[in-house]
Amino acid sequence: MDETILVRPATAADLPAMCHILNDIIDRGGMTAIEARLSEADMDLWFVSGDDVLLSHVAVERASGAVLGFQAVSRHPDLPVGWGDIATFTRLEPYVPGVGRRLFAVTAERARQAGLSSINAAIRADNTSGLTYYARMGFVAYRTLHAVPLRDGTPVDRILKRYDVS
């Protein structure tokens, strides 16, 4: 395991770096269902300390403390009790391999400790890197939401994948 990457709980101090990572991904397009840039307040509510956030972690480079990515699991009204909905975002440049894998190793263990039964990932069908990542983490497809419109009206399927925690 890469010991240069530390995974720890996300804090308010991480919000600027988390915003930078996610807003870069949003600006690039096609890699997340989130289409509008997030403020630090939105980032905090959605991914760090909001009432629905169950788990939130950042991956940081040990030597510099730079945030390399983050992962959060939250309650979602469309999911069964005992399920969480996952979001994963890693820095685009410079790319650091292994960040997502390290994040999910910690998230999966914390999800078990929290008593979750399953984790849901909703992935745009055109997000090949996201589909590949979640498959590598052991998620399996269980449903497709067809032709979910983007803000501009373009229909894009969402693939729902599940990871059984216990």
Chimera marker file (.cmm) of the C-alpha trace (Angstrom):
<marker_set name="trace">
<marker id="1" x="0.000" y="0.000" z="0.000" r="1" g="1" b="0" radius="0.5"/>
<marker id="2" x="1.237" y="3.513" z="-0.833" r="1" g="1" b="0" radius="0.5"/>
<marker id="3" x="2.357" y="5.033" z="2.462" r="1" g="1" b="0" radius="0.5"/>
<marker id="4" x="2.772" y="8.481" z="0.882" r="1" g="1" b="0" radius="0.5"/>
<marker id="5" x="-1.037" y="8.897" z="0.961" r="1" g="1" b="0" radius="0.5"/>
<marker id="6" x="-2.880" y="9.430" z="4.246" r="1" g="1" b="0" radius="0.5"/>
<marker id="7" x="-6.681" y="9.125" z="4.465" r="1" g="1" b="0" radius="0.5"/>
<marker id="8" x="-8.341" y="11.033" z="7.289" r="1" g="1" b="0" radius="0.5"/>
<marker id="9" x="-11.730" y="12.590" z="8.107" r="1" g="1" b="0" radius="0.5"/>
<marker id="10" x="-12.502" y="15.741" z="6.121" r="1" g="1" b="0" radius="0.5"/>
<marker id="11" x="-12.631" y="19.020" z="8.068" r="1" g="1" b="0" radius="0.5"/>
<marker id="12" x="-13.631" y="22.610" z="7.364" r="1" g="1" b="0" radius="0.5"/>
<marker id="13" x="-9.962" y="23.367" z="6.691" r="1" g="1" b="0" radius="0.5"/>
<marker id="14" x="-10.124" y="21.041" z="3.664" r="1" g="1" b="0" radius="0.5"/>
<marker id="15" x="-13.033" y="22.872" z="2.007" r="1" g="1" b="0" radius="0.5"/>
<marker id="16" x="-10.969" y="25.180" z="-0.271" r="1" g="1" b="0" radius="0.5"/>
<marker id="17" x="-8.977" y="22.248" z="-1.679" r="1" g="1" b="0" radius="0.5"/>
<marker id="18" x="-12.090" y="20.088" z="-2.010" r="1" g="1" b="0" radius="0.5"/>
<marker id="19" x="-13.843" y="22.893" z="-3.919" r="1" g="1" b="0" radius="0.5"/>
<marker id="20" x="-10.857" y="23.274" z="-6.214" r="1" g="1" b="0" radius="0.5"/>
<marker id="21" x="-10.827" y="19.540" z="-6.990" r="1" g="1" b="0" radius="0.5"/>
<marker id="22" x="-14.560" y="19.260" z="-7.639" r="1" g="1" b="0" radius="0.5"/>
<marker id="23" x="-14.897" y="22.542" z="-9.527" r="1" g="1" b="0" radius="0.5"/>
<marker id="24" x="-12.044" y="21.510" z="-11.857" r="1" g="1" b="0" radius="0.5"/>
<marker id="25" x="-13.948" y="18.279" z="-12.570" r="1" g="1" b="0" radius="0.5"/>
<marker id="26" x="-17.196" y="20.192" z="-13.147" r="1" g="1" b="0" radius="0.5"/>
<marker id="27" x="-15.416" y="22.614" z="-15.502" r="1" g="1" b="0" radius="0.5"/>
<marker id="28" x="-13.979" y="19.733" z="-17.520" r="1" g="1" b="0" radius="0.5"/>
<marker id="29" x="-17.466" y="18.205" z="-17.881" r="1" g="1" b="0" radius="0.5"/>
<marker id="30" x="-18.740" y="14.671" z="-18.372" r="1" g="1" b="0" radius="0.5"/>
<marker id="31" x="-17.297" y="13.263" z="-15.166" r="1" g="1" b="0" radius="0.5"/>
<marker id="32" x="-19.979" y="14.085" z="-12.594" r="1" g="1" b="0" radius="0.5"/>
<marker id="33" x="-23.720" y="14.610" z="-12.418" r="1" g="1" b="0" radius="0.5"/>
<marker id="34" x="-23.013" y="17.901" z="-10.623" r="1" g="1" b="0" radius="0.5"/>
<marker id="35" x="-23.078" y="20.579" z="-13.304" r="1" g="1" b="0" radius="0.5"/>
<marker id="36" x="-22.709" y="23.853" z="-11.372" r="1" g="1" b="0" radius="0.5"/>
<marker id="37" x="-19.627" y="24.909" z="-9.427" r="1" g="1" b="0" radius="0.5"/>
<marker id="38" x="-19.934" y="24.584" z="-5.652" r="1" g="1" b="0" radius="0.5"/>
<marker id="39" x="-19.135" y="27.188" z="-3.034" r="1" g="1" b="0" radius="0.5"/>
<marker id="40" x="-17.347" y="26.200" z="0.157" r="1" g="1" b="0" radius="0.5"/>
<marker id="41" x="-20.689" y="26.430" z="1.991" r="1" g="1" b="0" radius="0.5"/>
<marker id="42" x="-22.300" y="24.018" z="-0.493" r="1" g="1" b="0" radius="0.5"/>
<marker id="43" x="-19.289" y="21.705" z="-0.301" r="1" g="1" b="0" radius="0.5"/>
<marker id="44" x="-19.547" y="21.646" z="3.486" r="1" g="1" b="0" radius="0.5"/>
<marker id="45" x="-23.293" y="20.928" z="3.416" r="1" g="1" b="0" radius="0.5"/>
<marker id="46" x="-23.113" y="18.249" z="0.706" r="1" g="1" b="0" radius="0.5"/>
<marker id="47" x="-19.881" y="16.459" z="1.565" r="1" g="1" b="0" radius="0.5"/>
<marker id="48" x="-18.521" y="17.303" z="5.017" r="1" g="1" b="0" radius="0.5"/>
<marker id="49" x="-20.900" y="18.300" z="7.801" r="1" g="1" b="0" radius="0.5"/>
<marker id="50" x="-24.440" y="18.366" z="6.414" r="1" g="1" b="0" radius="0.5"/>
<marker id="51" x="-27.165" y="16.465" z="8.261" r="1" g="1" b="0" radius="0.5"/>
<marker id="52" x="-27.219" y="13.691" z="5.636" r="1" g="1" b="0" radius="0.5"/>
<marker id="53" x="-23.435" y="13.160" z="5.529" r="1" g="1" b="0" radius="0.5"/>
<marker id="54" x="-22.534" y="9.835" z="7.143" r="1" g="1" b="0" radius="0.5"/>
<marker id="55" x="-18.830" y="9.582" z="6.252" r="1" g="1" b="0" radius="0.5"/>
<marker id="56" x="-16.398" y="12.061" z="4.734" r="1" g="1" b="0" radius="0.5"/>
<marker id="57" x="-12.692" y="11.532" z="4.109" r="1" g="1" b="0" radius="0.5"/>
<marker id="58" x="-9.854" y="13.230" z="2.294" r="1" g="1" b="0" radius="0.5"/>
<marker id="59" x="-6.720" y="11.669" z="0.888" r="1" g="1" b="0" radius="0.5"/>
<marker id="60" x="-3.679" y="13.837" z="1.513" r="1" g="1" b="0" radius="0.5"/>
<marker id="61" x="-0.067" y="13.632" z="0.502" r="1" g="1" b="0" radius="0.5"/>
<marker id="62" x="1.841" y="12.941" z="3.721" r="1" g="1" b="0" radius="0.5"/>
<marker id="63" x="4.857" y="15.076" z="2.850" r="1" g="1" b="0" radius="0.5"/>
<marker id="64" x="3.025" y="18.249" z="1.804" r="1" g="1" b="0" radius="0.5"/>
<marker id="65" x="-0.456" y="17.860" z="3.280" r="1" g="1" b="0" radius="0.5"/>
<marker id="66" x="-1.951" y="18.567" z="-0.152" r="1" g="1" b="0" radius="0.5"/>
<marker id="67" x="-5.477" y="17.209" z="-0.617" r="1" g="1" b="0" radius="0.5"/>
<marker id="68" x="-5.449" y="14.666" z="-3.454" r="1" g="1" b="0" radius="0.5"/>
<marker id="69" x="-9.113" y="13.677" z="-3.372" r="1" g="1" b="0" radius="0.5"/>
<marker id="70" x="-12.155" y="13.124" z="-1.207" r="1" g="1" b="0" radius="0.5"/>
<marker id="71" x="-14.975" y="10.662" z="-0.727" r="1" g="1" b="0" radius="0.5"/>
<marker id="72" x="-18.271" y="11.030" z="1.114" r="1" g="1" b="0" radius="0.5"/>
<marker id="73" x="-21.195" y="8.745" z="1.884" r="1" g="1" b="0" radius="0.5"/>
<marker id="74" x="-24.563" y="10.341" z="2.581" r="1" g="1" b="0" radius="0.5"/>
<marker id="75" x="-28.177" y="9.402" z="3.178" r="1" g="1" b="0" radius="0.5"/>
<marker id="76" x="-30.369" y="9.720" z="0.087" r="1" g="1" b="0" radius="0.5"/>
<marker id="77" x="-34.183" y="9.762" z="0.134" r="1" g="1" b="0" radius="0.5"/>
<marker id="78" x="-34.424" y="7.379" z="-2.834" r="1" g="1" b="0" radius="0.5"/>
<marker id="79" x="-32.355" y="4.663" z="-1.122" r="1" g="1" b="0" radius="0.5"/>
<marker id="80" x="-33.453" y="2.034" z="1.408" r="1" g="1" b="0" radius="0.5"/>
<marker id="81" x="-32.711" y="2.472" z="5.105" r="1" g="1" b="0" radius="0.5"/>
<marker id="82" x="-29.190" y="1.228" z="5.813" r="1" g="1" b="0" radius="0.5"/>
<marker id="83" x="-27.833" y="2.366" z="2.454" r="1" g="1" b="0" radius="0.5"/>
<marker id="84" x="-25.505" y="5.278" z="1.764" r="1" g="1" b="0" radius="0.5"/>
<marker id="85" x="-24.841" y="7.162" z="-1.469" r="1" g="1" b="0" radius="0.5"/>
<marker id="86" x="-21.164" y="7.618" z="-2.351" r="1" g="1" b="0" radius="0.5"/>
<marker id="87" x="-19.363" y="10.444" z="-4.119" r="1" g="1" b="0" radius="0.5"/>
<marker id="88" x="-15.683" y="10.265" z="-5.055" r="1" g="1" b="0" radius="0.5"/>
<marker id="89" x="-13.541" y="13.024" z="-6.539" r="1" g="1" b="0" radius="0.5"/>
<marker id="90" x="-9.786" y="13.024" z="-7.113" r="1" g="1" b="0" radius="0.5"/>
<marker id="91" x="-7.448" y="15.728" z="-8.303" r="1" g="1" b="0" radius="0.5"/>
<marker id="92" x="-7.152" y="15.802" z="-12.095" r="1" g="1" b="0" radius="0.5"/>
<marker id="93" x="-3.664" y="17.325" z="-12.317" r="1" g="1" b="0" radius="0.5"/>
<marker id="94" x="-1.210" y="16.229" z="-11.419" r="1" g="1" b="0" radius="0.5"/>
<marker id="95" x="-2.848" y="12.816" z="-11.321" r="1" g="1" b="0" radius="0.5"/>
<marker id="96" x="-1.768" y="10.608" z="-8.418" r="1" g="1" b="0" radius="0.5"/>
<marker id="97" x="-2.516" y="6.888" z="-8.859" r="1" g="1" b="0" radius="0.5"/>
<marker id="98" x="-4.083" y="4.964" z="-5.997" r="1" g="1" b="0" radius="0.5"/>
<marker id="99" x="-5.967" y="7.848" z="-4.358" r="1" g="1" b="0" radius="0.5"/>
<marker id="100" x="-9.447" y="6.459" z="-5.054" r="1" g="1" b="0" radius="0.5"/>
<marker id="101" x="-8.432" y="2.968" z="-3.960" r="1" g="1" b="0" radius="0.5"/>
<marker id="102" x="-7.016" y="4.283" z="-0.665" r="1" g="1" b="0" radius="0.5"/>
<marker id="103" x="-10.127" y="6.368" z="-0.036" r="1" g="1" b="0" radius="0.5"/>
<marker id="104" x="-12.471" y="3.452" z="-0.622" r="1" g="1" b="0" radius="0.5"/>
<marker id="105" x="-10.502" y="1.090" z="1.631" r="1" g="1" b="0" radius="0.5"/>
<marker id="106" x="-11.139" y="3.472" z="4.533" r="1" g="1" b="0" radius="0.5"/>
<marker id="107" x="-14.718" y="4.293" z="3.491" r="1" g="1" b="0" radius="0.5"/>
<marker id="108" x="-15.714" y="0.619" z="3.225" r="1" g="1" b="0" radius="0.5"/>
<marker id="109" x="-14.346" y="-0.121" z="6.698" r="1" g="1" b="0" radius="0.5"/>
<marker id="110" x="-16.027" y="2.946" z="8.228" r="1" g="1" b="0" radius="0.5"/>
<marker id="111" x="-19.308" y="2.011" z="6.489" r="1" g="1" b="0" radius="0.5"/>
<marker id="112" x="-19.121" y="-1.443" z="8.110" r="1" g="1" b="0" radius="0.5"/>
<marker id="113" x="-18.456" y="0.143" z="11.498" r="1" g="1" b="0" radius="0.5"/>
<marker id="114" x="-21.429" y="2.498" z="10.978" r="1" g="1" b="0" radius="0.5"/>
<marker id="115" x="-23.725" y="-0.458" z="10.255" r="1" g="1" b="0" radius="0.5"/>
<marker id="116" x="-24.470" y="0.334" z="6.619" r="1" g="1" b="0" radius="0.5"/>
<marker id="117" x="-25.638" y="-2.630" z="4.562" r="1" g="1" b="0" radius="0.5"/>
<marker id="118" x="-24.916" y="-1.227" z="1.083" r="1" g="1" b="0" radius="0.5"/>
<marker id="119" x="-23.363" y="1.727" z="-0.693" r="1" g="1" b="0" radius="0.5"/>
<marker id="120" x="-24.914" y="3.127" z="-3.870" r="1" g="1" b="0" radius="0.5"/>
<marker id="121" x="-22.976" y="4.862" z="-6.639" r="1" g="1" b="0" radius="0.5"/>
<marker id="122" x="-24.964" y="6.772" z="-9.272" r="1" g="1" b="0" radius="0.5"/>
<marker id="123" x="-22.688" y="7.259" z="-12.282" r="1" g="1" b="0" radius="0.5"/>
<marker id="124" x="-23.306" y="9.029" z="-15.566" r="1" g="1" b="0" radius="0.5"/>
<marker id="125" x="-23.214" y="6.458" z="-18.369" r="1" g="1" b="0" radius="0.5"/>
<marker id="126" x="-20.729" y="8.653" z="-20.267" r="1" g="1" b="0" radius="0.5"/>
<marker id="127" x="-18.335" y="8.724" z="-17.286" r="1" g="1" b="0" radius="0.5"/>
<marker id="128" x="-16.158" y="5.776" z="-18.273" r="1" g="1" b="0" radius="0.5"/>
<marker id="129" x="-13.525" y="6.481" z="-15.623" r="1" g="1" b="0" radius="0.5"/>
<marker id="130" x="-16.189" y="6.509" z="-12.884" r="1" g="1" b="0" radius="0.5"/>
<marker id="131" x="-17.781" y="3.303" z="-14.142" r="1" g="1" b="0" radius="0.5"/>
<marker id="132" x="-14.372" y="1.619" z="-14.242" r="1" g="1" b="0" radius="0.5"/>
<marker id="133" x="-13.362" y="2.884" z="-10.794" r="1" g="1" b="0" radius="0.5"/>
<marker id="134" x="-16.494" y="1.639" z="-9.047" r="1" g="1" b="0" radius="0.5"/>
<marker id="135" x="-16.289" y="-1.731" z="-10.832" r="1" g="1" b="0" radius="0.5"/>
<marker id="136" x="-12.700" y="-2.108" z="-9.598" r="1" g="1" b="0" radius="0.5"/>
<marker id="137" x="-13.842" y="-1.340" z="-6.055" r="1" g="1" b="0" radius="0.5"/>
<marker id="138" x="-16.346" y="-4.213" z="-6.255" r="1" g="1" b="0" radius="0.5"/>
<marker id="139" x="-19.554" y="-2.343" z="-7.089" r="1" g="1" b="0" radius="0.5"/>
<marker id="140" x="-22.075" y="-4.174" z="-9.294" r="1" g="1" b="0" radius="0.5"/>
<marker id="141" x="-24.689" y="-2.584" z="-11.544" r="1" g="1" b="0" radius="0.5"/>
<marker id="142" x="-28.258" y="-3.130" z="-10.385" r="1" g="1" b="0" radius="0.5"/>
<marker id="143" x="-30.326" y="-0.511" z="-12.204" r="1" g="1" b="0" radius="0.5"/>
<marker id="144" x="-30.225" y="2.066" z="-14.988" r="1" g="1" b="0" radius="0.5"/>
<marker id="145" x="-32.055" y="5.382" z="-14.878" r="1" g="1" b="0" radius="0.5"/>
<marker id="146" x="-32.699" y="6.150" z="-18.532" r="1" g="1" b="0" radius="0.5"/>
<marker id="147" x="-32.358" y="9.553" z="-20.209" r="1" g="1" b="0" radius="0.5"/>
<marker id="148" x="-31.873" y="11.728" z="-17.129" r="1" g="1" b="0" radius="0.5"/>
<marker id="149" x="-31.663" y="15.261" z="-18.552" r="1" g="1" b="0" radius="0.5"/>
<marker id="150" x="-28.639" y="17.454" z="-17.969" r="1" g="1" b="0" radius="0.5"/>
<marker id="151" x="-29.194" y="21.191" z="-17.376" r="1" g="1" b="0" radius="0.5"/>
<marker id="152" x="-29.107" y="21.780" z="-21.134" r="1" g="1" b="0" radius="0.5"/>
<marker id="153" x="-31.690" y="19.047" z="-21.715" r="1" g="1" b="0" radius="0.5"/>
<marker id="154" x="-29.258" y="16.432" z="-23.067" r="1" g="1" b="0" radius="0.5"/>
<marker id="155" x="-30.441" y="12.988" z="-21.917" r="1" g="1" b="0" radius="0.5"/>
<marker id="156" x="-27.774" y="10.858" z="-20.216" r="1" g="1" b="0" radius="0.5"/>
<marker id="157" x="-28.388" y="7.506" z="-18.538" r="1" g="1" b="0" radius="0.5"/>
<marker id="158" x="-27.320" y="7.018" z="-14.916" r="1" g="1" b="0" radius="0.5"/>
<marker id="159" x="-25.936" y="3.619" z="-13.958" r="1" g="1" b="0" radius="0.5"/>
<marker id="160" x="-26.631" y="2.638" z="-10.355" r="1" g="1" b="0" radius="0.5"/>
<marker id="161" x="-24.026" y="0.355" z="-8.808" r="1" g="1" b="0" radius="0.5"/>
<marker id="162" x="-24.137" y="-1.258" z="-5.388" r="1" g="1" b="0" radius="0.5"/>
<marker id="163" x="-21.454" y="-2.396" z="-2.975" r="1" g="1" b="0" radius="0.5"/>
<marker id="164" x="-22.648" y="-4.731" z="-0.227" r="1" g="1" b="0" radius="0.5"/>
<marker id="165" x="-20.787" y="-3.724" z="2.914" r="1" g="1" b="0" radius="0.5"/>
<marker id="166" x="-21.391" y="-6.726" z="5.151" r="1" g="1" b="0" radius="0.5"/>
<link id1="1" id2="2" r="1" g="1" b="0" radius="0.2"/>
<link id1="2" id2="3" r="1" g="1" b="0" radius="0.2"/>
<link id1="3" id2="4" r="1" g="1" b="0" radius="0.2"/>
<link id1="4" id2="5" r="1" g="1" b="0" radius="0.2"/>
<link id1="5" id2="6" r="1" g="1" b="0" radius="0.2"/>
<link id1="6" id2="7" r="1" g="1" b="0" radius="0.2"/>
<link id1="7" id2="8" r="1" g="1" b="0" radius="0.2"/>
<link id1="8" id2="9" r="1" g="1" b="0" radius="0.2"/>
<link id1="9" id2="10" r="1" g="1" b="0" radius="0.2"/>
<link id1="10" id2="11" r="1" g="1" b="0" radius="0.2"/>
<link id1="11" id2="12" r="1" g="1" b="0" radius="0.2"/>
<link id1="12" id2="13" r="1" g="1" b="0" radius="0.2"/>
<link id1="13" id2="14" r="1" g="1" b="0" radius="0.2"/>
<link id1="14" id2="15" r="1" g="1" b="0" radius="0.2"/>
<link id1="15" id2="16" r="1" g="1" b="0" radius="0.2"/>
<link id1="16" id2="17" r="1" g="1" b="0" radius="0.2"/>
<link id1="17" id2="18" r="1" g="1" b="0" radius="0.2"/>
<link id1="18" id2="19" r="1" g="1" b="0" radius="0.2"/>
<link id1="19" id2="20" r="1" g="1" b="0" radius="0.2"/>
<link id1="20" id2="21" r="1" g="1" b="0" radius="0.2"/>
<link id1="21" id2="22" r="1" g="1" b="0" radius="0.2"/>
<link id1="22" id2="23" r="1" g="1" b="0" radius="0.2"/>
<link id1="23" id2="24" r="1" g="1" b="0" radius="0.2"/>
<link id1="24" id2="25" r="1" g="1" b="0" radius="0.2"/>
<link id1="25" id2="26" r="1" g="1" b="0" radius="0.2"/>
<link id1="26" id2="27" r="1" g="1" b="0" radius="0.2"/>
<link id1="27" id2="28" r="1" g="1" b="0" radius="0.2"/>
<link id1="28" id2="29" r="1" g="1" b="0" radius="0.2"/>
<link id1="29" id2="30" r="1" g="1" b="0" radius="0.2"/>
<link id1="30" id2="31" r="1" g="1" b="0" radius="0.2"/>
<link id1="31" id2="32" r="1" g="1" b="0" radius="0.2"/>
<link id1="32" id2="33" r="1" g="1" b="0" radius="0.2"/>
<link id1="33" id2="34" r="1" g="1" b="0" radius="0.2"/>
<link id1="34" id2="35" r="1" g="1" b="0" radius="0.2"/>
<link id1="35" id2="36" r="1" g="1" b="0" radius="0.2"/>
<link id1="36" id2="37" r="1" g="1" b="0" radius="0.2"/>
<link id1="37" id2="38" r="1" g="1" b="0" radius="0.2"/>
<link id1="38" id2="39" r="1" g="1" b="0" radius="0.2"/>
<link id1="39" id2="40" r="1" g="1" b="0" radius="0.2"/>
<link id1="40" id2="41" r="1" g="1" b="0" radius="0.2"/>
<link id1="41" id2="42" r="1" g="1" b="0" radius="0.2"/>
<link id1="42" id2="43" r="1" g="1" b="0" radius="0.2"/>
<link id1="43" id2="44" r="1" g="1" b="0" radius="0.2"/>
<link id1="44" id2="45" r="1" g="1" b="0" radius="0.2"/>
<link id1="45" id2="46" r="1" g="1" b="0" radius="0.2"/>
<link id1="46" id2="47" r="1" g="1" b="0" radius="0.2"/>
<link id1="47" id2="48" r="1" g="1" b="0" radius="0.2"/>
<link id1="48" id2="49" r="1" g="1" b="0" radius="0.2"/>
<link id1="49" id2="50" r="1" g="1" b="0" radius="0.2"/>
<link id1="50" id2="51" r="1" g="1" b="0" radius="0.2"/>
<link id1="51" id2="52" r="1" g="1" b="0" radius="0.2"/>
<link id1="52" id2="53" r="1" g="1" b="0" radius="0.2"/>
<link id1="53" id2="54" r="1" g="1" b="0" radius="0.2"/>
<link id1="54" id2="55" r="1" g="1" b="0" radius="0.2"/>
<link id1="55" id2="56" r="1" g="1" b="0" radius="0.2"/>
<link id1="56" id2="57" r="1" g="1" b="0" radius="0.2"/>
<link id1="57" id2="58" r="1" g="1" b="0" radius="0.2"/>
<link id1="58" id2="59" r="1" g="1" b="0" radius="0.2"/>
<link id1="59" id2="60" r="1" g="1" b="0" radius="0.2"/>
<link id1="60" id2="61" r="1" g="1" b="0" radius="0.2"/>
<link id1="61" id2="62" r="1" g="1" b="0" radius="0.2"/>
<link id1="62" id2="63" r="1" g="1" b="0" radius="0.2"/>
<link id1="63" id2="64" r="1" g="1" b="0" radius="0.2"/>
<link id1="64" id2="65" r="1" g="1" b="0" radius="0.2"/>
<link id1="65" id2="66" r="1" g="1" b="0" radius="0.2"/>
<link id1="66" id2="67" r="1" g="1" b="0" radius="0.2"/>
<link id1="67" id2="68" r="1" g="1" b="0" radius="0.2"/>
<link id1="68" id2="69" r="1" g="1" b="0" radius="0.2"/>
<link id1="69" id2="70" r="1" g="1" b="0" radius="0.2"/>
<link id1="70" id2="71" r="1" g="1" b="0" radius="0.2"/>
<link id1="71" id2="72" r="1" g="1" b="0" radius="0.2"/>
<link id1="72" id2="73" r="1" g="1" b="0" radius="0.2"/>
<link id1="73" id2="74" r="1" g="1" b="0" radius="0.2"/>
<link id1="74" id2="75" r="1" g="1" b="0" radius="0.2"/>
<link id1="75" id2="76" r="1" g="1" b="0" radius="0.2"/>
<link id1="76" id2="77" r="1" g="1" b="0" radius="0.2"/>
<link id1="77" id2="78" r="1" g="1" b="0" radius="0.2"/>
<link id1="78" id2="79" r="1" g="1" b="0" radius="0.2"/>
<link id1="79" id2="80" r="1" g="1" b="0" radius="0.2"/>
<link id1="80" id2="81" r="1" g="1" b="0" radius="0.2"/>
<link id1="81" id2="82" r="1" g="1" b="0" radius="0.2"/>
<link id1="82" id2="83" r="1" g="1" b="0" radius="0.2"/>
<link id1="83" id2="84" r="1" g="1" b="0" radius="0.2"/>
<link id1="84" id2="85" r="1" g="1" b="0" radius="0.2"/>
<link id1="85" id2="86" r="1" g="1" b="0" radius="0.2"/>
<link id1="86" id2="87" r="1" g="1" b="0" radius="0.2"/>
<link id1="87" id2="88" r="1" g="1" b="0" radius="0.2"/>
<link id1="88" id2="89" r="1" g="1" b="0" radius="0.2"/>
<link id1="89" id2="90" r="1" g="1" b="0" radius="0.2"/>
<link id1="90" id2="91" r="1" g="1" b="0" radius="0.2"/>
<link id1="91" id2="92" r="1" g="1" b="0" radius="0.2"/>
<link id1="92" id2="93" r="1" g="1" b="0" radius="0.2"/>
<link id1="93" id2="94" r="1" g="1" b="0" radius="0.2"/>
<link id1="94" id2="95" r="1" g="1" b="0" radius="0.2"/>
<link id1="95" id2="96" r="1" g="1" b="0" radius="0.2"/>
<link id1="96" id2="97" r="1" g="1" b="0" radius="0.2"/>
<link id1="97" id2="98" r="1" g="1" b="0" radius="0.2"/>
<link id1="98" id2="99" r="1" g="1" b="0" radius="0.2"/>
<link id1="99" id2="100" r="1" g="1" b="0" radius="0.2"/>
<link id1="100" id2="101" r="1" g="1" b="0" radius="0.2"/>
<link id1="101" id2="102" r="1" g="1" b="0" radius="0.2"/>
<link id1="102" id2="103" r="1" g="1" b="0" radius="0.2"/>
<link id1="103" id2="104" r="1" g="1" b="0" radius="0.2"/>
<link id1="104" id2="105" r="1" g="1" b="0" radius="0.2"/>
<link id1="105" id2="106" r="1" g="1" b="0" radius="0.2"/>
<link id1="106" id2="107" r="1" g="1" b="0" radius="0.2"/>
<link id1="107" id2="108" r="1" g="1" b="0" radius="0.2"/>
<link id1="108" id2="109" r="1" g="1" b="0" radius="0.2"/>
<link id1="109" id2="110" r="1" g="1" b="0" radius="0.2"/>
<link id1="110" id2="111" r="1" g="1" b="0" radius="0.2"/>
<link id1="111" id2="112" r="1" g="1" b="0" radius="0.2"/>
<link id1="112" id2="113" r="1" g="1" b="0" radius="0.2"/>
<link id1="113" id2="114" r="1" g="1" b="0" radius="0.2"/>
<link id1="114" id2="115" r="1" g="1" b="0" radius="0.2"/>
<link id1="115" id2="116" r="1" g="1" b="0" radius="0.2"/>
<link id1="116" id2="117" r="1" g="1" b="0" radius="0.2"/>
<link id1="117" id2="118" r="1" g="1" b="0" radius="0.2"/>
<link id1="118" id2="119" r="1" g="1" b="0" radius="0.2"/>
<link id1="119" id2="120" r="1" g="1" b="0" radius="0.2"/>
<link id1="120" id2="121" r="1" g="1" b="0" radius="0.2"/>
<link id1="121" id2="122" r="1" g="1" b="0" radius="0.2"/>
<link id1="122" id2="123" r="1" g="1" b="0" radius="0.2"/>
<link id1="123" id2="124" r="1" g="1" b="0" radius="0.2"/>
<link id1="124" id2="125" r="1" g="1" b="0" radius="0.2"/>
<link id1="125" id2="126" r="1" g="1" b="0" radius="0.2"/>
<link id1="126" id2="127" r="1" g="1" b="0" radius="0.2"/>
<link id1="127" id2="128" r="1" g="1" b="0" radius="0.2"/>
<link id1="128" id2="129" r="1" g="1" b="0" radius="0.2"/>
<link id1="129" id2="130" r="1" g="1" b="0" radius="0.2"/>
<link id1="130" id2="131" r="1" g="1" b="0" radius="0.2"/>
<link id1="131" id2="132" r="1" g="1" b="0" radius="0.2"/>
<link id1="132" id2="133" r="1" g="1" b="0" radius="0.2"/>
<link id1="133" id2="134" r="1" g="1" b="0" radius="0.2"/>
<link id1="134" id2="135" r="1" g="1" b="0" radius="0.2"/>
<link id1="135" id2="136" r="1" g="1" b="0" radius="0.2"/>
<link id1="136" id2="137" r="1" g="1" b="0" radius="0.2"/>
<link id1="137" id2="138" r="1" g="1" b="0" radius="0.2"/>
<link id1="138" id2="139" r="1" g="1" b="0" radius="0.2"/>
<link id1="139" id2="140" r="1" g="1" b="0" radius="0.2"/>
<link id1="140" id2="141" r="1" g="1" b="0" radius="0.2"/>
<link id1="141" id2="142" r="1" g="1" b="0" radius="0.2"/>
<link id1="142" id2="143" r="1" g="1" b="0" radius="0.2"/>
<link id1="143" id2="144" r="1" g="1" b="0" radius="0.2"/>
<link id1="144" id2="145" r="1" g="1" b="0" radius="0.2"/>
<link id1="145" id2="146" r="1" g="1" b="0" radius="0.2"/>
<link id1="146" id2="147" r="1" g="1" b="0" radius="0.2"/>
<link id1="147" id2="148" r="1" g="1" b="0" radius="0.2"/>
<link id1="148" id2="149" r="1" g="1" b="0" radius="0.2"/>
<link id1="149" id2="150" r="1" g="1" b="0" radius="0.2"/>
<link id1="150" id2="151" r="1" g="1" b="0" radius="0.2"/>
<link id1="151" id2="152" r="1" g="1" b="0" radius="0.2"/>
<link id1="152" id2="153" r="1" g="1" b="0" radius="0.2"/>
<link id1="153" id2="154" r="1" g="1" b="0" radius="0.2"/>
<link id1="154" id2="155" r="1" g="1" b="0" radius="0.2"/>
<link id1="155" id2="156" r="1" g="1" b="0" radius="0.2"/>
<link id1="156" id2="157" r="1" g="1" b="0" radius="0.2"/>
<link id1="157" id2="158" r="1" g="1" b="0" radius="0.2"/>
<link id1="158" id2="159" r="1" g="1" b="0" radius="0.2"/>
<link id1="159" id2="160" r="1" g="1" b="0" radius="0.2"/>
<link id1="160" id2="161" r="1" g="1" b="0" radius="0.2"/>
<link id1="161" id2="162" r="1" g="1" b="0" radius="0.2"/>
<link id1="162" id2="163" r="1" g="1" b="0" radius="0.2"/>
<link id1="163" id2="164" r="1" g="1" b="0" radius="0.2"/>
<link id1="164" id2="165" r="1" g="1" b="0" radius="0.2"/>
<link id1="165" id2="166" r="1" g="1" b="0" radius="0.2"/>
</marker_set>
